Amino acid sequence: MEPHQPRNPLHGVTLQALLTELVEKFGWETLGTRVRIRCFTHDPSIGSSLAFLRRTPWARAKVERIYLEMVADRAFKKMGKRKA
């Protein structure tokens, strides 16, 4: 059984869900600029990108970092709206 990780924003988020959310927010072109991998820049798809990211730790780490930045930015904006 996996330990409970309440402060880990990646806990419980599948790679597919993470990637899908990033593509919806930024698009393939922007992702391809931020992470220079062929599966983002040449005929991109969720399937080919998942296959590559699952076997390439450095690329997965970069994509997860972008996701964490997006989550942090979302939380920061949400906090700012509460104070207004």
PyMOL commands that set and color helices and strands:
alter all, ss='L'
color gray80, all
select helices_A, chain A and resi 15-34+38-41+46-55+57-83
alter helices_A, ss='H'
color red, helices_A
deselect
rebuild
show_as cartoon
